């Protein structure tokens, strides 16, 4: 199995997670190995749509300075998540041409020794706990894992289940999904519905979350400070959901009844993500009361998605008009005012687009991580410091 390299293959539909809105009529995850590779490439969870003919590009965020993060000796890299104290995880190409999981601490990369193929980190907390997924070639099965202080461990599951972690909180709660391994009947993966789950800690058994009525499966993509999880329930539609610390579900409204997904929860309990609209998807925020706000209406192009938020700032991606198609851009919203995060550039790399996946408050600054992409699709892990 080839390792993922950091070239965008489609725009903007390839992304950090599969497009749940596109799959809402069929809740089966299919080849989860494919989903793993998509996760490794990073990006935005959006339906691909054609560019609109009109509309100027968004203004740049002039108060945000990009910095390309150093890699592992290869050409490409991608930052997928960060912690509140500045730890960053992602993937980077090595000098040998392989892709490896990496932890950046104070901007310096350390390769994580994960004994799996296509090991892809998904999240990191302030204690340096990293969670992710990889492929056990000997047993032809996906494996959810956690790493801390140089040590790899599989996430606990009961026999026959596969763990797919997506987020870890500072208190150590892991949110993600469980799927039954059907003895590899369709090759290296599983073909049963995903079920949202949380692990109270990385060493304890998971607890499956209750699905709303009518849902056949789902996935928890985010976890808040109090243990609230957020994600999607899949049935005839993709329904954004918050699960309380007790596991009880709360279905959230969408902008137009076309489905949605929660991708982040900030320290105040506000959830962010995306909602389907007539011509694509828009970044949205849900207040603690559940009321939905269209954040992405201020973004250029038909599509936008919010990935992470802190009080006063939301980050994600939006589409920027270009000659051939809608080009994804890293976006920061202050309220409903959207600005493009300027792509990073150095002597060997010129960024023209990108995506933001995480934001944290560090001192007086908001620090955003994600990737910048060149015209040829090559991606570089990027950190923006916004004053």
N, C-alpha and C positions, 0 to 999 in steps of 0.2 A: 504494500500500500504506500503510495507516494505521500510525502509530507506536504502540508500546505505551504505555499510561498506567498509573498506579500504583494501580489498583483491583483487588482480588482478585475473580476471577470465579467460582471454585469454592473449596471448602475441605474437606479440606486437599490435594486431589490436584493442583491446579495448582502448579507449582513451578519451582525453578531448573534442573531437568533433567527430561526425560520420564520417566515411571514405567516403568523397565525391567522391573519385576516384572510389571506389567500386560501388557507386550508380549512376554513370554518365548516364547510360542508362535509369534510372527511376528517374526523378527529384522530385517525391513526397516524402515528409518527412515521411509519414506513421505515426506511433505512436510517436508523439513528446515527450510523457512522457518517452518512452524508451531513446530517445536522451538526455533528461534531466538527467536521471540517469547515463548515460554514461559520461555526462559532470561533474557530481558530483564526479565520480571516478577519473577523471583526466588522463593525459597520453599523448600519441602521436597520431597524425592523420596519420596512416599508414596502408597500406594493409598488412595483415598477409602473410608471406612467409616462406618457410622452410629455415633452416639454410644452408649456404653453407658449403661444407665439409672442405675447406681449409681456411687458413687465420688466423694469430695471432690476439690476442686481441690488441686493441689500447693501447698505453701507457697512464698512468695516468697523470692528470694535477697536478704536484707536487707543483705548486704555489697556488693551490686552497684548502682551508680548509673547510670541511663540518661541519655543526652544526645542530643537530636535534632540531626543534622548539618544545617547550612544547605544550601539547594538553589540552583537557578539562576533563581529568580524565579517558578517555577510552584508548583503545589500539592503534588505528590508526588515521592517519591524512593525509592531502594532501594540499600543497600550490599550488594555481593555477594562481596567478597573483600578481604583485607588482607594486608599484609606484616609481618614481624617488627619493623620499625622504625616502624610506625604509618601507613604509606601505605594508603589505602582507595580502592577503585574501585567504581563502580556506575553508576546512571542517575538522572537528575533531569529533571523537567519544566521547560521554560523559560517565560518570561513569554508567549511566543507560543503556548504550548500544545503544543509538540513535546517529545519526549523525547530527551535527549542523554547520551552517555557522559561521566562526570565522574571526576576524581581529586581526592580530599581529601588535602591535605598540612597537617599541624598543624591539622586540623579545618576548613580553608578550601577551598572547591571551585574547581576549574579545569575548564572544559569542554574535552574533547579534540576536536581537529579531525580527524575521521575522514571521508573522502570517500565514505561508503557510507550507504545507508538502513538504518534499524533497527540501527545499530552497537551491539553489546552487549559490554562487557568481561566477561571471565571470571575473570581473575586478575592479580595484580601481585606483583612481587618487590621486595626491598629496594633494588635499583638503579633502581627506577622503571620497569622494563619491564612494560608492560601488554599482555596478549594478549586477543583476542576475535574475534568474528565479525560480519559485516555482509552487506548485500545490494547487489550491483552491478546497478542497474536497467538500465543500458545493455546489459549482456551477459546479464541475467537469470540470475545465478548467485550463490551464496553465496561469500564470501571470508573466509578466516582471515587475521588481521592481527596485527601487533605495533606498539607505539608507545613511544617514549622521547624525552625532552627536546624535546617539541613536534613530533616527526617521525613520520609514519605510514609503514608499510611492509607489503606483503603477505607472509605467511609463504610460504617457498619450497615449491612442489609441482611434480611433473612434470605436463606437459600432460595435461588430462583429469581431474585429481584436484581435489578440494575439501578444504581443511584446516578442521578443527573443533577449535581449541585449547581446552583446559579448565583447564590449570594451568601455571604457570611457577615453577621453583625459583629460589632465590637464586643458584645456579650457572648459571642460564640454560637449563636443560633444560625443554623444553615437552612436555607430555603431552596427548593428545587422540585424534583419529581422522581417518582419510582415507575419503573416499567418492568413487566414480567419478561424474562428471557425465555423465549419459546424455542429453546434448544437450537437456535440459529437456523430455523427453518427457511428463512429468506437470506441466508448468508450471515456475515458478521454483524449482528445487531439484534433487534427485537421487533416484533410486530404486533404488540398489544398497545392499548391506549396508555398514554402517560397519565399518572395520577399525581396531583400536587401533594407535596410532603414537606415537613420540616424535621430537622434533627435538633433536639434541645441542646446538644453539644456534639462535637465531632467524634466523641467516643460512645455516644448512646444511640440506641436504635431509633429509626425514623418513626414519625407519627403521620399517617396519611390524613390529609385534610378533607373535610366534608365538601362535596360538590353541590352547587345549587341544583334545584330540581330541573331535570331534563338534560343535564350535562353528562357526557360519557367519559370525559377525561379533562386534563388541564395541566398547568405548570405554574409553579410559584417562582417568579423572577426576582423578587425584591423582598427585603425584610427590614422592618423599622426598629428603632431603639427599644421599643417595648415588646418586641416579638411578633407584632402584626406582620403578616406576609401579604404580598400582592402579586397578581399574575393574571391568568386567563383561565376560564372554564370553556370547554369545547363541546358543543352539541350541534344543533342546526345553525347556531351562530357562535361567534367568539365573544364571550362576555367578560369584561374586565371585572375582577373580583378582589376584595380585601378579605383576608381571613384573620379574625381576632386571635389573640394569644391562646384562646381556648380551642381554636380550630374552626369556629363557626364562620360560615361564608356570608359576605355582604356583596351582592351584585351591584355594580355601579352603572350609572347611566352613560350613554354615549351621545355624540352630537347629532347623529342622524339615523340611529338604529342599524348601522352597517358594521357593528362590531368594534372591539377595542381590546387593549391590553395594558395592564399596569407594569411599568418597567423600573420604577424607582419610588422610594418613600423617604422624605426628608426628616430632619430631626423634630419638626413640628407635627408630623403625622400626615402632611400633605402627600398625596400620591401623584405621580406623573407618568405619562406614557403616550399612547396614541389612540385616536379614534378614526374610524372610517368616515369619509365624507363622499359626496357625489363624484368628485374627480380625483380621489386619492386618499391620503390620510393627513390628519392634522395633529400636531403636538397638543396635548391637553393636560390639565391639572385638575385633580379632584380634592376639594376641601375636606376637612374632617367630617363635615356633615354629609358628604357624598356628592355635593353639587359639582357639576363639571364646567370647566372654563376652557374655551378655545384659545390656547396660547399661540398655536401655529398660524392663525389667520393673518398674523403680521409678517409671516415669512414669504419670500418670493417663491414662485412656482406652486405646483399643486400639492406637494407632499412635504411633510415635516413630521418629526418624532422627537419626543422628549425622553431622555435617558436617565437624568439625574437632576437633583435640585438641592439647594440650600435656601435658607430664608432670604428672599429677595432676588434670587437668580436661578434660572433653569437652563440646562444645556442639552444639546442633542444635535440634530441635523435637519437641514432644509434643502430644498432643491433650488438651484440658481440657474436661470436661463443661459444656455450656451448654443452654439451653432447647430449641433446635432441632437442633443437630448438634454434632459434635466440633469445637471451636475450636482451631486451632493456636496454640501458645505457644512463645516462645523459652525454651529450657531449658539449664541448665548442670548437669552431673553431676560431683560430686566423689566419685570412686569410683563407688559405685552410688547415692549419695544425690542425688536429683534436686530441683532448685529452679527455679521459674519466674523468668526475668529480667523484672523489672517493665517494662511498656511505657512508652515515653517520652510526655511530655505537655508542651504549652506553651499559651499563651493562645489559639491558633487550632486546636489539635489535641489530641485525647484518645485515647491508645492504649488498646486493650482486648486485643490479641493481638499475635502477631508470630512471628518465626523468627530463629535465629542461624545464621550461615554460616561464621564464622571466629573463631579465638581465637589470641592471641599473648601471650607473656610480655614485659612491658615494665617493667623495674625490679622493684619488689615486687608489681606488680599484674598480673592477667590482664585483657587488653582484648579485648572481644568486639564483633563488628559483625554487623549484620543489619538487620531492619526492625521497626517497630511499625506496627500497623494499627488504624484507627478502626472504629467500628461499621459505617460505610458502605463499608468496604473500602479506603479511602484509605491508602496506605503512606508512611511517612517513614523515611529512612535513620537508623539508630540505632547509637550506640556505648555500650557498658556498660563501666565501670571497676569491677573486682572486687578488693577488698582481701583 
